[in-house]
Amino acid sequence: MVLKDEMLAKLRRTFDLNLYEVKIWASLLSRGISTAGELSNMANVPRSRTYDVLESLERKGFVIMKLGKPIQYIAVAPKDVVDRAKKNVRVSADDKVKRLEVMKTGEMIKALENLYKKGISFIEPSELSGALKGRANIYSHIESLIKNAKSNVLLVTSEDGFIRKADAFKSTLEQAKKRGVSIRIAAPASEKHEESMKKVKGVAEFRTIKDLDARFAVIDGKQTVMMILNDKELHPNYDIGIWLSSQPLATALTTMFDNIWDKK
């Protein structure tokens, strides 16, 4: 093969191809034009699968079938493949979003909500806890808690964390503010915060802090999410959060928050 296994693996992830597809595509790129039989031999892909693979690549815009006999396939320029792949991703994503929006108001979501409410009724409030792995999952959970907040939201974060959260939670915080929820955010001061401050202006109160190196959220004095690692020293995918439904813990963190807040 022209490309190493590591590169083939990256191509599979990037373009969402299976192993046979990426091997056939790479082989065709190295030839420009070729028959299915030739590609089967080059890529070491079973002849019985090669035609199906080429048909799949043709649908995705990676190859073009040349008219005439014997049937040959022409490689599409990689830059054009990237543009087509981007378009396909957008179309697919838009379609999924539309289906999910329809689902939110349909019978299926009602059935799922009924199942959830039935199951959650068997859980003691003190048992509502869990580990959240990856910053995307942590933020999604915090956002869900803010969406259900009734009285107050407290956010303590890092310098870069404030910038991320101001962007990620802007719309959700605005909606919470309209419901009458009190929102307070504390983070280290930074010149980089100017744009982020504009995003939360009129929505949340903000105070700079210097003596608290922590990242946590407290919702309604009951729900707490704590990030336990230093966000400057890790990849977002390896961030870890702990979610606890514990009023005593939430009260303790709120008291600490209030003490720091009142000093400013």
N, C-alpha and C positions, 0 to 999 in steps of 0.2 A: 504493500500500500504506500501511496505517496505521503500520507499523513500518519503521524504517530498515534498510538492509542489514546494518549492524553488529549491530543487535539480533537480526535474523533469524539471523545467523551464530552468535551466542551461544546462541540457543535451540536451534539444530541440535546444537551440541556438548553442551549441557546435557541435552537430552532424547533424544539419539541419533536425530534425525530426518533424512530427506533433504530436499532443497530444496523439492520439490513439497509434501511433508507440512507443512513449517513455513509455507509460503505459504498453503496452504489453511486451516490451523488459525488463522493470524493473521486471515485474511479472515473466517472464521466467528466468531471472537471479536468482531470489529467489528460483526457483524450479529446475533449471538445465535442466529438460526435462518435457514436458507437452503437453497435447492436446489443440486444439483450443478452445474447450468448457471450459476446466478448466481455460485457460488464460482469456477467455471472462468474466467468473465469477469473477476471481481474480482482473482483471483490470477494471471491470465495463465498458466494451466496448461492444456495441451491437454485438450479434453473427453474424449478417449479414455482419458486417464490419471486423470482426476478421480475416477471411481468406485472405481478400485483404491486410490487414495490415501485416500479417505474410509473404505473398508473397513479399510485398515491402521490409520488413526487410531481407528476404532471398536474394533478388537481391543486397541489399546493404552490405551483408556479416555479418549481425548481428546474424542470426540464420541459422541452418541447419535442413532441413526436414529429419526425420528418415524414412528409408524404412520399410514397413510393415503396418499392420492394428491393431488397429486404427492408423491413421496418428499422429505422435508426432513430436515435434520440440525440438531441442537441442540448448542451449545457447552457443554462441561462447565466448571464454575468452575475457574479456574487453580489455586486452592489444592487442590482435589480432584484435579486432574491431577498436581500435585506428589506428593501422598500415594500415588496409584496408581503413578506412575513409580518412587517409592522402593520400593514393594512389588515391582514387576516386577524392579527391579535386584537386590533381595535374593533373589528366587526364582531368577533367572537365575544369580546368583553362586553360590548354594548348589548348584544343579544342576551348574555347571561344576566346583566343588570336589569334589563326589561323583564325577564322571566322572574327574577327575584322580587322586583317591585310588584308584579302581578300576584306573586305568592303571598306577599304581606297582607293582602286584602282578601285572599281566597279561603276556601274551606280547609286546605291543607294546613295552613298556619294555625287555624283555630284548633284543629285536631292536635297539632304538636303542642300548642300552648296548654290545652287541657291535660295532655300527658305530663307536661312539665309541672303544672300546678298540683297535679295529683301526686307526683313523685316528690316534689319539694316539701309537701305537707308532712311527710314522714321524717324529715330531717330536723333535728334540733338546731336552733340558731347557733349554738356554740360549736356545732360541727361544720358550719359553713366556712371552710378554709381551703386553701390550695396553693400550689406552686405554679407560677406563671413563667414560662421559658420563652425568651426572645422578646425584644423590645416591642415588636409589632403586637404580640399577644398581650403584653403588659398594658400598652396604650389602649388597645381595644377594650380591655376589661375596665380600665379607669373611665374610659368614655361611656361605657354602659352604666357604670355607677353614677356618673354625672347626669346622664339622661334621666335617671330615676331619683335624683336628689330632690328633697322637699324643702330643706331649710338652709344648709350651708355646705360649702366646699372649701377645703384647705389644701393648698398645694405647696410643698417645699421641694425645691429642685436645685440642680446645679446650674452653673453659668450657661453651658450649652443646652442643658435640659430645658431651661426656660424658653430658649429660642425654638426648640423642637415642639414643646407643648403649646406654645402660643400659636403655632401653625397648625398642629394636629387637632387641638381642641377648640379653636376659635368659634366655629359654628355651634358646637355643643354648649359652650359656655354662654354664648349669646342667648340661646334658647332657655338655658337654666336661669339666666338673669331675668328674662321676661316672665318666668314663673315666680319670681320673687326670691330666688335663691341668692344668699350672700356668698360672694366668692372672694377669697383672699389668696394671694400668691406671694411667696417669699423666695428670693434667690440672690446669689452674690451679684453685686453691681458690676456692670460691664459696658464698655462703649459699644459693644456689638448688639446691645439690647434695644437700640433706638427703634428699629422697625418692629420688633416684637412688642414693644410698649404701645405702639400705635394700634396693634391688633387687639390688645386687651383693654385699651382705654375706654372708660365708660362701662365696661363689663365687669372688671375685677379691680380690687384694690391691690396695689403692689408695694412691697417694702424690700429694700436691700438688706441682706444679712451677711455677716462676716464670720460669725462664731458658731455656725451650725453647718457641718459638712454632712448633709443627709438628703435623701430623696424619698418622699412619701406623700400620700394623699389620704385625707380623712373626709369621709362623706357622711353628713348628718350625725356626726358624733357616734357612729355605729360601725361603719365599714372602713377598713384600713388596707391600703396597698403600700408595701414598703419594698423599695429596690435595695438589695443588700450588697451590691458591688459598686466599685468606683467606675463611673461611666467613661472616664478618661483612659482607662486601662483595658478596655474590652471591646470586642466587636458587638454590634447591636444584637446579632443572633444569639449571643451568649449571655445577654443580660438576664437577670433572674429577679423576679418579684414574688413576694409572699402576700397573699390576700387572706385577711382575717375578719370575720364578723364578730368583733369583740368590743363591747361598749367600754369595759375598763381600760383596754389598751387605747382605744380611740380617745377616751377622756384624758389619759395621761399624755398622749401626743398633742392633743388640743391645748392642754395646760402649758406644755413646753412651748408650743407655737405662740400662745397668747403672751407669755412672758417675754419672748424675743420681740414679738410684734409691738408690745407696749413700750419697749425701750427705745424704739425708733422715733 
